[in-house]
């Protein structure tokens, strides 16, 4: 009997950490012992591994088996270590050559009959393995389409433990992963087949949506029901350009860890659209969990859109929890077992009615809410949260004449998306050599030094700052919107018109 070792990957948030799996088969009371901070699901691997090995017609060592997971200080969770544990034990027992498994990575859950079952988080796990260099990763056949997205990694798909063992014994060429034709995912994962041309009678709101898409800005829409707030928000993803490869891998890794990756589209090439219900808890929005920390809605919306309809109906502590990820682009979830950081750079779209009854005040005085009730209702959206919103638009009900007149001015999503793409390319060219790609990402320190508009263009904003209408953070956000308006207008710098328009968008709703 001897010691055999192989490798697997532990997930910490969406980051893969290499784990060395060692198996020692020696003298002593027969049994299998797992050491190295395994959780409950991993501790149950001893029974799954034994049944899978026996039912695959391989002898189980009648000896004392110790399986060590290094580093011992790193918590290990989940069932993706089953395959690595089984292979390490078979290597220590002499069933497979120990030297053949030393440099490979093994990921997958074992069924009692020896089947290798898919697991969540394959993409970030393979990305973590790729950091060690030129590697070969054995994955479940059901996860092969996701694993081959990582460049410069040799992926070996396996469907059964017996198939894997025979391959390790013979040393033949591994089976190639089957590359199925990938179906292009819908532009909006929530509401496919939508178009901006569906929204009629809201020209200002449509313009605001275009500016948000071009610069990656946040938006608050205030207005009675039936005015198109939800329609506008659902059509925002159709205006956004496709994700770059690095962003696509980043977004796909988050959805893989969360277990919500569409099987028909292993690579998420379109910006995600997440719309949680107003009864969602803080853990559902920000992320959390008692044992395994999962990403929340803010992380699932990374590089995409987070739409919060009926925003004042959300608990205030949930809304205020958005302040930190809006500012930093990431969220850290702390639990007794440790802290996990998820990326969370998203566009926030808020929609709200003006009062609880949501009846229009201008039509025969149908709204019965007092000013105190209206103020208390909108007061659920705190000042610090709204100060992080770049644009604020009031959406009113349109008359029949306005609806008919506006039909000749509506544009399709394709037409607007072309202008958005050109504006983003101008911003990317200006920001070349920096880690930022949109105007909304530029930090305040750089914005006020390298990208500050002229004194004449800044004059309306500095006047609002002196009067207290704008905060220092609000001033920075208006400047960012002004840059986006300049990009849409094909100008090299914001002028008086762009800064006035940006200021009007920020002051569009009196909070």
N, C-alpha and C positions, 0 to 999 in steps of 0.2 A: 504494500500500500504506500501511497505517496501523497504529495500536495500538488494540486493543479490550480492554475489561476487563469482568469479571463477578465473581460471588461464589460461594463454596462454603463448606463447614464441615469443619474438622479436629476429630477427637475426641481429647481428652486424658483418658483414663479414661472417665468418663461425662459429661464436660462438653464442650459444643460451642464451638469457637472460630472466629470468622469469618475466612476466608481470601480474599484478593483475588487473582483469577486474571487475569493480563495476558498478552496475546499480541501479539507484534510480527512482522509479515511484511515483510521488507525484502530488500535486495540482499545477495548473498553466496552462498557455497556452499550448495546445496540440502540441507536437513536440518532436523531439529527438535531443539531443546535444551531440557531442563527444568532449571530452577534453583530453589532454595528448599528444600533439605534433603529431597528425595524419597527414599522407600525403594525397595526392589527392585520391589515390586508397582506402585508409582506410576511408576517409571522405564520399565516395560514399557507404560505407557499410550500412548507415542508410536506403537507398532505397532498397538495396538487402535484408537486414534483414527483413524489413517490408513486402515486397512482399512474401518472403519465408515463413514467419510466417502465413500470411493470407491464402496463397495458400496451406498450410498444415492443414487448418481447425482449427486454433487456434486463439482466440480473440486477437486483438491488443489493448493494453491499450490506452484509449482515455484520456491521461493525459500528463503531462510534464515529459519526460524521459531524464535523464542525465546519460551518460556513461563515466566513468572515467578510464583511463588507467594509472596505476602506475608502475614504477616511471614516473612522469610527465616530467622529464628532459631528458628521453631517447626517441629519435625519433623512431616512429613506422611506418613501411612501409609495403605495400602489403595487400593482401586480406585474409591472413590466420587467421585474428582475427574475421572474420564474425561469425563463429560458436560459439566462446566464447561470443561475444556480444549478439547473439540471445538467448543463454542459460541463460545468466545473466539477460536479460530482462524478459524472461519467469519465472525465479526464483523469481524476484522481484514482478511480477504480480501474483504469486501464482499458475501458471500453473504446475510447477515442484517443488519438495521440495528443498528449498534453501540449506538445510544441505547436500543434495546428490551431489551438484555440487561444493561445497566449496573447496574440495581437488583434484578435477580432473583437468586435462589439456585438453583443446579443441583446435584443429587445423583444419582448413579447410575453403574453400570458399563456399558460398551459391549461388545456382542458384535461379532464380525467382520462380521456381516451388517447391523449397524446397530441391532439390538435393544437396548433399555435394560433391563438386568437388575437385579433387586433386590439390595440390599446390606444388611448388618447395621448396626445402630446408627442407623436412620433417626429414631426418636423423639428421642433426645438431640441428634441433629444439627438437627432442626427446632426443638427447644427452644432450642438455641444461636442459631439464626437469628432466633428470635422476640425475643431480647433487644435486637435493633437497632431494633425498632419494628414498624410495620405493613408486613409483608413478604409477598412471593409466592415460594413454593418449588416448583420443578419436581422431581418425584420419579418413580421408576419406578412403573408401574401396579401392580406386585405389592406395593409398599410403601404404597399410598395409604391402606389401612385403618388402618395404624399412624400415618401422618403426620397424618391428620385428627383425631387425639386431642388435638392441641395447639390450644388456643383462640386466636382472634384471628389466625390465620395462613391465608392463601389458598393452598390446595394445588392444584397442577396436575399430574395424573397423565399420563404419556406412556409409550407402549409401544415407540416406534421413533424413531430420530433424524430420519427423513424427516417424520414426523408433527409433531415439535417444530419443525423448520425452517419448514415450511409455516405453522404457527401464528404463528411469530415474523415471518414475511414479511407475512402478511395482516392480522395484528392482530385476528383474530376473538376472540370470547369463548372462553376456554379450556374444554376438556371438564371436566365435573364428575366428581369421584371417585365411583365406585360404592360405595355404602354397603350392604354385605351384612348380612344378619341375623347378629348376633354370637351364637354359642352360649356360654351361661354356662359358664365353666370349672369343672371339678370342685372340690369343696371342698379336697381334698388332691391335689396334682399327682402324688403318688407312689402312693397307694392310694385310689382313688375309691370311693364307695358304702360308707363305713365309718361306724360309729355307736358311741358310748360304751356303749350298752346291750349290745354284744357282750362286754364285759369283766365277768366275774362273779367274785366272791370276793375282790376287792381294794378294799374301801370306803375305806381310808385313802389308797391311791394315787389313786383316782378323785377324792377330795376335794383332794388335792395338785394334781392336774391342773387342777381348776377354779380353784384359787387362782392357779396359774401363768398361766392364761389371763386371769384378771381383772386381774392386776397386771403381766404381762409378765416374770415371774420365771424364773430358771434352775432346773433340777431334776436331781438325781442319784438314780437308782433302782438299788438293789443287791439282788440275789437270784438264786437258781438258775434255770436255763432252764425254760421252760414255765410261768412264773408270770404272764406277761402284760405284761412290760416293753415289748416292741416293739408290742404291740397298743395299749397306753396311749399311747405316743408318737405312733403313726400317727393316733390319734383326737384329738390336741390341736388340729390346725387346724380341726376341725369345731366347736370351742368358741369360736374367735376370731371377732370381728365382721369384716365386710367392710372393706376398706381405704378410707380417705378418698381423695378425688380426687388431692390432692397426693402422698399416699403411693403410690397406685396408679400414677401417672405415674413416680414415682421407681423403684419396683420394676420396672415395665415397661421403663424405660430401661436398667436393668442387664441384664435378660434379653435385650434387643435387642442390646446390645453383645456379649454372650456368644454370640449366635446361637442361643439355645434358646427363643425366644419362640414359643408355639404359634400356627400360622397361623390356626387356627379361632377364636382368642380374642386379638386384638391388644392388648386391655386386660386386665391381670391385676388383677381386682377382689378376689381372695381371697389371704390370706397364703400365701406359698410354703412348701413343706415339702421340705427337702433332707436326704438321708441318704447320705453318702459311705461307700464301703467302707473297711475298716480298713487296706487297702493303699495308700490315697491318699497322695500325696506332699505336702510342705509347700506347693508351688506350687499344687497342685490345691485345697487347703483355703484358703489365704490369698490366692492369686492370683499371677500372674507370667507369664513368657514371655521368651524370649531377644530377640525383635524387637518383637512386639506384646504388650503387657501385657494379659492378660485377667483379669476378675474371678474369684475363687475361690468355694468353697462358702459361706464366711462372708458374701460379698456377695450371692450368689444367694439366700441365706436372709434377706436384709434385710427387716425388718418381718414376718418369719415365724419358722419353726422350723428349727434345725439339730440333727438327731438323730444322735448318734454311738453306734451300737450296738457292743457289745463294746469299750467305750472303752479298757480297758487294753491291747488288742491294737494300738492305734495307736502309732506311734513317739512316744517321749516328747517329742522336739523339736517334733513336729507339735502335740501337745496343749498344750505350753507356749506355742506361737505364738498360741494363742487368748486368752491373757491380756490382751494389749494391746487388741484389738478389743472384748473384753467390757467393758473399762473405759471406752474412749473412744467406741465406736460407729462407728468407722471404721478402715480399714487402709491404710497407705501402703506401696506396693511400690517399692523403689528399685533402679534398674538404671543401667548406665553412661550410657545415653541420657537419663536423667532419672528423676523420681519421679512416681508416679501414685497418687492417693488415691481409694479406693472407699468408699462408705458400707457399714457392717456392723453395724447394730443389730438383733440377732436374739435369740431365746430359745434357749438351749443346753439340750438334754436329753441327759444321759449315762445309759447303761445298762451295767451291769457284773455279771459273775458274782463270787461271793465268793472263788473260787480257780480255778486252771487246770483242774482236773478237773471243776468245776462240778457235783459231786455233793452232794446235801444231807447235811449233817453229822448231822442229828438222826435220820435213818432208818438204824438198824442200823450206824452208824459206817461208811458206805460211802465217805466222803471219806478219802483216804489222804494228803492234803497236810499237811505239817508247818506249824506256826505261822510258821516262817521263810519257807516258800514262799508262804503266803497273804499275809504281810506284804509280801514283795517284789513279789507280783503286783499288789496294790492300791497299792503304792508308786509304780507307774508314773503314777498320777494324783497329781501333785505337790500339796503343801500350798497354794502360792499359787493354783493353778487351782481347787481345791476351795473356797478362801476366797472365790472369786467366784461360787460357786453358792449361791443363796438358800435352797433347800429340799432336804433329803436324806431319802429314804424307803427303808425296808427292805421288800422285797416277798418274802413267804414263800409256800410252797406251801399251797394250801387243801385241806381234806378234802372228801369228797363231801357230808357234812352241811353244811359251811359254804357250799359252792357252791349247794346247794338252798335254804338259808335266805336267801342273799343275793339270790336272783333277784327277790324281792318288793321289794327296795330299789333296784335298778338304775334309772337314768334315761336317757332318750334324749339324744343330743347337742343336740337342739333345746331341750329343757327346761333343760339346764345352760347352754346358750349364752344364753338369755334372762336368767338371773341374772348371767352374765358381762357382758352388755351393760349392765345396770342398774348394776353395780359400776363399770364403766368410765365411764359417764356421770357418776356421782358423783365419781369421781377427776378427770374432765375439768372438771367445774364447779368443784371445789376448786382446780385448777391453771389456771383461766382467766386469761389475760393473761401466761402463761409459755410458753416453747417446748416444755414437756413435756406429755405426754398420759397417761402411765401412772405408777404409783408407782415402778416399777423405773428410770425415767429421771431421777428427782429427784437432783441431785448432793448429795454429803454436806454441803457448806457450807450449802446451803439447807435440807436435811433437819434439821440440828441447830439451826437458828435459827427457821424459820417453821413447821416441821411436827414438832416434838418432842413426844412424848406427855407426860402428866403424870408427876410424880416417882414416884407410887405405881405407875403402869404400867411405868415404867422400872426399878424396883427389881430384878426378877429378872434383867434383862439386865445391869445394872451389877454385880450380884454375880458373874455369869459373866465379866464383863470383868475384875474384880478377881482372880478365881481363875485367869485365863489360859485358860478354856474358850473365850472369844470374843476375837477380835481387834477392833481398831477398825473395820476394814472389815466384819467379820462382824456387829458391832453395828448398823452402818448397814443392812445387808441384813435383819436381823431386824426393824428398825423399819419398813422398807418393806413387808415381808410383813404386819406387824401392821396397817398402814394398809389393805392389801388385804383382810384379814379383817374389818376394821371396815366397809369399803365393802360387802362381801358381806352383813354383818349389818345394814346400813342404819343405821350409827352415825356420828356426826360426828367421833369421835376414838377411837383405840384405848384399850381399858380393860384391866384385869388379865387377863381371859379371853383377849383377842386376843393380848396380848404373850406369855402363857404358851404359847398354841397356836403362835405364830410361832417361839418359842424351841424348842419340841418338834420342829417341822419342820426347823429348822436343825441340831439335834443328833440327828436321826433315824438317822444313820449315824455310827458312831464311826470317824473317820479317824485 
